[in-house]
Amino acid sequence: QVQLVESGGGLVQAGGSLRLSCAASGRTSSSYAMGWFRQAPGKEREFVASFSRTGLMPYYADYADSVKGRFTISRDNAKNTVYLQMNSLKPEDTAVYHCAARAQPYGSSRASGSYDYWGQGTQVTVSS
């Protein structure tokens, strides 16, 4: 089992920044694919960013079009932690942000159903 705990959410004004953290514990591995998803009230959970692999290529970061250029995903394998740096925040970024992990590092990382483990989420609220 893998446990994921998110932190770093909060209330910020539009244009501001936040950094989310996702600490993994248990039977985790640096080979896992990791992702961030978000869910706003009354909306479906949506992909935000992820790390995964394709073939023999190293891990690469993938981003939803809505956050590309503003958000950055990173990982510190020594700390078993994945981060999501969020800059130039907009009111439409308001949501509960969830961290996810899966043992299979290959394949599309945008599908929430492909992940094995989920954190409880952290609330991000962006005021206008």
C-alpha positions in Angstrom: 0.0 0.0 0.0 1.0 3.6 -0.7 -0.2 6.5 1.3 -0.3 10.0 -0.2 -0.7 13.2 1.8 -1.1 16.6 0.2 -0.4 19.9 1.7 0.2 23.5 0.8 -3.3 24.5 -0.3 -5.0 27.7 0.8 -6.6 31.0 -0.2 -4.7 33.3 -2.6 -5.5 36.3 -4.7 -5.6 36.0 -8.5 -2.1 36.3 -9.9 -0.6 34.8 -6.8 1.3 31.5 -6.2 1.1 28.4 -4.2 3.2 25.2 -4.0 1.5 22.0 -3.3 3.4 19.0 -1.8 2.5 15.3 -2.0 4.4 13.1 0.5 4.3 9.4 -0.3 4.9 6.7 2.3 4.5 2.9 2.4 5.5 0.7 -0.5 6.3 3.6 -2.8 9.0 3.8 -5.4 10.7 6.5 -7.5 9.7 4.5 -10.6 6.0 5.2 -10.0 4.1 7.6 -12.3 2.8 10.5 -10.3 0.0 12.9 -11.1 -2.0 15.9 -9.9 -5.7 16.2 -10.6 -8.3 18.7 -9.4 -12.0 18.8 -8.9 -14.1 21.9 -8.7 -17.6 21.9 -7.1 -20.1 20.3 -9.5 -17.4 19.4 -12.0 -15.6 16.2 -13.0 -12.1 15.5 -11.8 -9.6 16.7 -14.3 -6.0 16.1 -15.1 -3.5 18.9 -14.2 0.0 17.5 -14.5 2.0 14.3 -14.3 5.3 12.5 -14.5 5.4 9.3 -16.5 7.6 7.4 -19.0 7.4 6.4 -22.7 9.6 3.6 -23.9 13.2 4.1 -22.9 12.9 7.8 -22.5 13.4 9.4 -19.1 10.4 10.6 -17.1 8.8 13.6 -18.7 6.3 16.1 -17.4 2.9 16.5 -19.0 0.5 19.4 -18.4 -3.1 20.2 -19.2 -3.4 23.0 -21.7 -5.2 25.1 -19.1 -2.1 25.2 -16.8 0.8 24.9 -19.2 3.2 27.7 -18.7 1.9 28.5 -15.2 2.2 25.2 -13.3 5.3 23.1 -12.8 5.5 19.6 -11.5 8.6 18.3 -9.9 9.7 15.4 -7.6 12.3 14.8 -5.0 12.9 11.1 -4.9 15.1 11.3 -1.8 12.1 12.7 0.1 9.4 10.7 -1.7 7.7 14.0 -2.5 6.1 15.4 -5.6 5.4 19.1 -5.9 3.1 21.3 -7.9 4.3 24.9 -8.2 1.4 27.1 -9.3 2.0 30.6 -10.5 -0.3 33.2 -12.0 -3.3 31.6 -10.4 -6.7 32.3 -11.7 -10.2 32.0 -10.0 -10.9 29.1 -12.4 -8.0 27.2 -10.7 -10.1 27.0 -7.6 -10.6 23.3 -6.7 -9.6 20.4 -4.5 -6.2 19.2 -5.7 -5.4 15.5 -5.4 -2.1 13.7 -5.8 -2.1 10.3 -7.4 0.4 7.5 -7.9 0.6 4.3 -9.9 3.1 1.5 -10.1 3.0 1.3 -13.9 5.2 4.2 -15.1 4.4 3.7 -18.7 1.4 4.8 -20.7 -0.9 7.7 -20.7 -0.9 9.5 -17.4 -3.9 11.7 -18.0 -6.5 9.2 -17.2 -7.5 9.3 -13.5 -8.7 5.7 -13.8 -5.1 4.5 -14.5 -3.9 5.5 -11.0 -3.7 3.0 -8.1 -3.4 5.4 -5.1 -5.0 8.8 -4.2 -4.5 11.4 -1.5 -7.3 13.1 0.3 -6.8 16.4 -1.4 -6.0 19.9 -0.5 -8.2 22.9 -1.2 -7.0 25.7 -3.4 -9.1 28.9 -3.5 -8.2 31.8 -5.8 -10.1 35.0 -5.2 -10.7 37.6 -7.9 
